[in-house]
Amino acid sequence: MEHFASGWKRSYYGKGDVIVYRLNRKGRQDASPVFGANVLMLVYGDAFWQTYASGDNTGLIATDSMKNFIQRETMAFEGSDVEGLCRFLGEKFFGVYPQVEGIQTSATEMPYQPTSNVAFTPSGPERAYARIEIGRSGTIETASGIRGFKLLRLGGSSFRGFVRDEYTTLPDIANRPLHMWLDLEWRYTNHDSAFSGGRVTSQVREIVTDVFNRFESGSIQQLIYQMGTRMLAEIPAVAEVHLEADNRTWDTIAERGDELGVFTDARPPYGILGLRLRRA
């Protein structure tokens, strides 16, 4: 189910999973020639209600036309960040179709990294995304995030001292190999701050990686708290951040002290740890 920052909508529609790859083989030296994104575009307005109520498609923009619009207009987008792409497509769509009252455009990057001057390979697994909602009076919401971090630390993570009762079977753990997945989403102090050419997203990536590498934690909750507070301290453009981590710590098959072990993927169910922080 989709939601809109502008509030409840009795109807909306659009096109999702629209894949675009823009290749600029003679572009700037400071920018990657490969820019890929998976785009979702949703529109709303009274002009589209009759399609629902009576099957009258007079004012309806076909979702196939939306797909063609996204793919063709990406050629004219000069940036390389998903926030900029969302704003560019939304504003352009407004100019073409006056019956649209509001539009929400989301995009998830499809990243590639170079293996040589002419060859690339998919990168990740984490991927940046953005969501921009625009109305006739201006921008309503700007949100960014990174989804799909998969992080492994060989040691320096403990979990002990928790409640013990008749339901407790988990032992205290002093030095576990921690494997976790992480998604983040943040909002900005003002809408203009969202359009940094990807600089904020790069800063978030660096903070997540650095904290996970350096901080010896007593819980995943403490670890994501350190990440979130550093984001607010070091990135003035961020007004609030939502972090959600999955505890995917591997199941132990056999260990030889703290030095050697064999593990397998964790069985479901898994723990979910969430945190929201706002700038004071």
PLY file of the C-alpha trace (Angstrom):
ply
format ascii 1.0
element vertex 280
property float x
property float y
property float z
element edge 279
property int vertex1
property int vertex2
end_header
0.00 0.00 0.00
1.32 3.42 -0.93
1.06 6.48 1.29
1.26 10.19 0.53
2.70 12.90 2.76
-0.12 15.20 1.59
-2.71 12.93 3.23
-5.40 10.39 2.44
-6.33 9.88 -1.22
-9.56 8.29 -2.38
-7.79 7.18 -5.54
-4.39 7.19 -7.19
-2.74 5.23 -9.96
0.49 5.00 -11.88
3.27 2.82 -13.23
5.85 0.88 -11.27
8.98 -1.14 -11.94
9.98 1.11 -14.83
13.65 0.35 -15.50
15.90 2.90 -17.18
19.62 2.81 -17.93
21.23 5.96 -19.28
24.67 5.46 -20.82
26.76 8.54 -21.41
29.83 7.12 -23.10
31.45 10.51 -23.67
30.34 12.25 -20.48
32.15 14.14 -17.75
35.24 12.57 -16.24
33.89 13.10 -12.69
30.63 11.23 -13.31
29.92 7.58 -14.01
28.79 6.91 -17.59
26.21 4.43 -16.22
23.09 5.70 -14.46
20.31 3.21 -13.78
17.06 3.47 -11.85
13.84 1.61 -11.10
11.04 4.21 -11.09
7.54 4.28 -9.61
5.25 7.16 -10.62
1.86 7.73 -8.96
-0.60 10.52 -9.76
-3.86 11.69 -8.22
-6.59 14.23 -8.94
-10.35 14.59 -9.41
-9.99 14.26 -13.18
-9.31 10.54 -12.76
-12.26 9.72 -10.50
-14.69 9.00 -13.34
-12.55 6.10 -14.46
-13.27 4.45 -11.11
-16.89 5.56 -10.80
-18.19 5.04 -14.35
-15.40 3.73 -16.57
-15.07 7.10 -18.32
-11.41 7.39 -19.36
-11.67 10.84 -20.95
-9.02 12.47 -18.73
-7.02 9.35 -18.00
-3.31 9.13 -18.86
-2.55 5.51 -19.70
0.05 3.92 -17.44
1.80 2.72 -20.59
2.19 6.37 -21.57
3.70 7.03 -18.14
6.23 4.27 -18.74
7.16 5.75 -22.12
7.42 9.23 -20.58
9.79 8.05 -17.85
12.03 6.12 -20.18
12.23 8.75 -22.92
12.59 11.80 -20.66
15.45 10.20 -18.71
17.53 11.05 -21.78
17.12 14.74 -20.92
18.05 14.32 -17.23
21.61 15.52 -16.76
22.19 14.46 -13.15
23.23 11.17 -11.61
21.20 11.07 -8.38
17.77 9.55 -7.78
16.48 12.64 -5.95
17.19 14.79 -8.98
15.60 12.25 -11.31
12.40 12.16 -9.25
12.09 15.93 -9.22
12.91 16.23 -12.91
10.30 13.66 -13.96
7.63 15.03 -11.63
7.97 18.62 -12.72
8.10 17.66 -16.39
5.00 15.48 -16.06
3.10 18.35 -14.44
3.93 20.56 -17.40
2.58 18.04 -19.90
-0.64 16.98 -18.09
-2.58 19.83 -16.41
-5.26 17.46 -15.05
-2.74 16.04 -12.56
-3.18 17.58 -9.10
-0.34 15.76 -7.40
2.43 13.35 -8.26
4.68 11.11 -6.21
7.79 9.80 -7.93
10.08 7.22 -6.37
13.31 5.82 -7.74
15.78 3.17 -6.61
19.25 3.21 -8.10
20.48 0.29 -10.21
24.18 0.77 -9.48
27.16 -0.35 -11.55
30.83 0.03 -10.67
33.73 0.03 -13.14
36.09 -2.89 -13.56
38.07 -1.03 -16.23
37.71 2.11 -18.33
35.07 0.43 -20.50
33.59 -2.37 -18.38
31.21 -2.37 -15.41
29.61 -4.81 -13.01
26.55 -4.49 -10.74
27.43 -3.12 -7.30
25.68 -3.14 -3.97
23.79 -4.95 -2.56
22.63 -1.72 -0.92
20.87 0.76 -3.16
19.95 4.41 -2.73
16.37 5.50 -3.27
14.32 8.69 -3.14
10.66 9.69 -2.94
9.44 13.13 -4.00
5.82 14.32 -3.86
4.87 17.49 -5.71
1.56 19.36 -5.80
0.43 22.36 -7.80
1.54 24.63 -4.95
5.02 23.14 -4.75
7.03 20.35 -3.16
5.23 18.39 -0.45
7.76 15.74 0.56
11.41 14.92 -0.04
12.74 11.67 1.42
15.83 9.62 0.72
17.20 6.33 1.89
19.46 3.36 1.40
18.01 -0.13 1.38
19.67 -3.49 1.51
22.86 -3.11 3.54
24.25 -6.57 4.41
26.94 -6.18 7.04
29.21 -8.78 8.64
31.53 -8.16 11.58
33.80 -10.97 12.79
33.72 -9.90 16.45
33.27 -6.99 18.82
29.52 -7.50 19.24
27.95 -8.81 22.43
24.43 -9.46 23.68
23.95 -10.24 27.35
22.21 -9.12 30.51
18.69 -9.33 29.04
15.60 -10.58 30.88
15.75 -14.24 31.87
12.64 -16.26 32.63
11.00 -19.55 31.70
10.91 -18.53 28.01
14.63 -17.76 27.74
16.91 -20.21 25.95
19.45 -17.79 24.42
22.79 -17.72 26.26
24.74 -14.57 27.00
27.09 -13.87 24.08
30.31 -11.94 24.66
31.88 -11.84 21.20
29.63 -12.92 18.34
30.17 -12.69 14.59
27.40 -10.21 13.81
25.52 -10.41 10.51
22.77 -7.82 10.02
20.71 -6.23 7.29
19.92 -2.53 7.45
17.55 -0.07 5.77
17.59 3.68 6.35
15.29 6.54 5.36
15.78 10.20 6.17
14.04 13.53 5.66
15.58 16.92 5.22
15.65 20.22 7.10
14.29 21.82 3.92
13.34 20.50 0.49
16.28 22.10 -1.32
18.72 20.13 0.84
17.56 16.90 -0.81
19.17 17.84 -4.10
22.87 17.54 -3.31
23.85 15.45 -6.32
24.07 12.37 -4.11
26.46 13.91 -1.58
24.21 13.25 1.44
23.73 9.63 0.44
27.50 9.21 0.14
27.93 10.67 3.64
25.36 8.26 5.06
27.11 5.30 3.43
30.41 6.39 4.98
28.89 6.78 8.45
27.15 3.39 8.37
30.34 1.66 7.24
32.58 3.47 9.72
30.34 2.88 12.75
29.88 -0.79 11.90
33.64 -1.16 11.49
34.75 0.71 14.61
32.06 0.52 17.28
32.00 -2.44 19.67
28.35 -2.82 20.59
26.32 -4.40 23.35
23.32 -4.80 21.04
22.15 -4.02 17.53
19.94 -1.35 19.09
23.03 0.42 20.41
24.76 0.08 17.06
22.00 1.71 15.02
21.65 4.44 17.66
25.30 5.31 17.09
24.69 5.46 13.33
21.62 7.67 13.66
23.12 10.13 16.13
26.23 10.51 13.97
24.06 11.25 10.93
22.29 14.06 12.78
25.56 15.39 14.20
27.54 15.35 10.95
24.96 16.00 8.22
23.13 19.31 8.84
20.77 18.66 5.91
19.17 15.68 7.71
16.23 16.52 9.97
15.19 12.99 10.97
16.24 9.43 10.27
14.52 6.05 10.49
16.74 2.98 10.79
15.50 -0.61 10.70
17.85 -3.55 11.18
17.26 -7.29 10.85
19.33 -9.57 13.05
20.57 -12.16 10.56
23.41 -13.47 12.73
24.44 -16.86 11.39
23.69 -20.10 13.21
26.77 -21.85 14.55
27.64 -25.31 13.25
30.96 -25.73 15.06
33.55 -23.47 16.68
37.11 -23.78 17.85
37.32 -21.05 20.46
37.09 -17.52 19.07
39.43 -18.27 16.17
37.68 -20.69 13.83
34.08 -21.59 13.12
31.62 -22.90 10.58
28.25 -21.19 10.28
25.10 -21.28 8.18
22.37 -18.78 7.33
20.10 -17.93 10.25
16.78 -19.69 10.30
13.61 -17.62 10.43
12.21 -16.03 12.50
14.61 -13.10 12.84
14.77 -10.05 15.08
13.72 -6.60 13.82
15.11 -3.50 15.52
13.77 -0.04 14.63
14.76 3.48 15.62
13.57 6.98 14.73
15.60 10.06 15.64
14.79 13.73 15.07
16.93 16.80 15.26
16.18 18.70 18.48
0 1
1 2
2 3
3 4
4 5
5 6
6 7
7 8
8 9
9 10
10 11
11 12
12 13
13 14
14 15
15 16
16 17
17 18
18 19
19 20
20 21
21 22
22 23
23 24
24 25
25 26
26 27
27 28
28 29
29 30
30 31
31 32
32 33
33 34
34 35
35 36
36 37
37 38
38 39
39 40
40 41
41 42
42 43
43 44
44 45
45 46
46 47
47 48
48 49
49 50
50 51
51 52
52 53
53 54
54 55
55 56
56 57
57 58
58 59
59 60
60 61
61 62
62 63
63 64
64 65
65 66
66 67
67 68
68 69
69 70
70 71
71 72
72 73
73 74
74 75
75 76
76 77
77 78
78 79
79 80
80 81
81 82
82 83
83 84
84 85
85 86
86 87
87 88
88 89
89 90
90 91
91 92
92 93
93 94
94 95
95 96
96 97
97 98
98 99
99 100
100 101
101 102
102 103
103 104
104 105
105 106
106 107
107 108
108 109
109 110
110 111
111 112
112 113
113 114
114 115
115 116
116 117
117 118
118 119
119 120
120 121
121 122
122 123
123 124
124 125
125 126
126 127
127 128
128 129
129 130
130 131
131 132
132 133
133 134
134 135
135 136
136 137
137 138
138 139
139 140
140 141
141 142
142 143
143 144
144 145
145 146
146 147
147 148
148 149
149 150
150 151
151 152
152 153
153 154
154 155
155 156
156 157
157 158
158 159
159 160
160 161
161 162
162 163
163 164
164 165
165 166
166 167
167 168
168 169
169 170
170 171
171 172
172 173
173 174
174 175
175 176
176 177
177 178
178 179
179 180
180 181
181 182
182 183
183 184
184 185
185 186
186 187
187 188
188 189
189 190
190 191
191 192
192 193
193 194
194 195
195 196
196 197
197 198
198 199
199 200
200 201
201 202
202 203
203 204
204 205
205 206
206 207
207 208
208 209
209 210
210 211
211 212
212 213
213 214
214 215
215 216
216 217
217 218
218 219
219 220
220 221
221 222
222 223
223 224
224 225
225 226
226 227
227 228
228 229
229 230
230 231
231 232
232 233
233 234
234 235
235 236
236 237
237 238
238 239
239 240
240 241
241 242
242 243
243 244
244 245
245 246
246 247
247 248
248 249
249 250
250 251
251 252
252 253
253 254
254 255
255 256
256 257
257 258
258 259
259 260
260 261
261 262
262 263
263 264
264 265
265 266
266 267
267 268
268 269
269 270
270 271
271 272
272 273
273 274
274 275
275 276
276 277
277 278
278 279
